[in-house]
Amino acid sequence: MNTLTVSPASSPASRGLADLAVRTGLALARWGRRRTIRRTDRERMLRAIAERSAGRDAAEENARVHAAARLTLM
């Protein structure tokens, strides 16, 4: 845990601002760690690639079906 030294003579407002700065810094550090884990998760990345590929294949198949349907209607 991080600590912060605040002068006893400082005003309550500056202590509140210091507390806010520490909380914000810790929150940013947690966010950065979570982001790093998400970006380097191999299984998650492979799953996303597979999902994109499946979506692309489905869109191509859908386009072929609609093209064939247009040809039979003409």
C-alpha positions, -999 to 999 in steps of 0.1 A, spaced: 0 0 0 12 35 -8 15 60 20 14 98 18 31 122 42 10 153 48 22 181 70 1 184 101 -2 221 94 -18 216 60 -54 224 55 -81 198 53 -87 207 17 -52 199 7 -53 166 26 -85 158 7 -68 167 -26 -38 145 -16 -62 116 -8 -79 120 -41 -46 120 -59 -35 88 -42 -68 71 -49 -67 82 -85 -31 70 -89 -39 36 -74 -70 33 -96 -49 41 -127 -24 15 -117 -51 -12 -113 -66 -3 -146 -31 -6 -163 -26 -40 -148 -60 -52 -159 -54 -38 -194 -20 -55 -197 -36 -89 -186 -63 -85 -212 -39 -76 -240 -16 -105 -233 -42 -132 -226 -33 -158 -254 -65 -178 -251 -87 -147 -252 -68 -134 -283 -72 -168 -301 -109 -169 -292 -114 -134 -306 -96 -143 -338 -117 -175 -342 -149 -155 -336 -139 -129 -362 -132 -156 -387 -165 -173 -380 -183 -140 -384 -165 -134 -417 -174 -169 -430 -210 -164 -420 -212 -131 -438 -197 -146 -469 -222 -175 -468 -251 -151 -463 -239 -131 -493 -237 -163 -514 -272 -174 -504 -287 -140 -512 -269 -139 -545 -283 -173 -554 -318 -162 -544 -315 -132 -566 -305 -153 -595 -335 -177 -591 -359 -148 -589 -347 -133 -622 
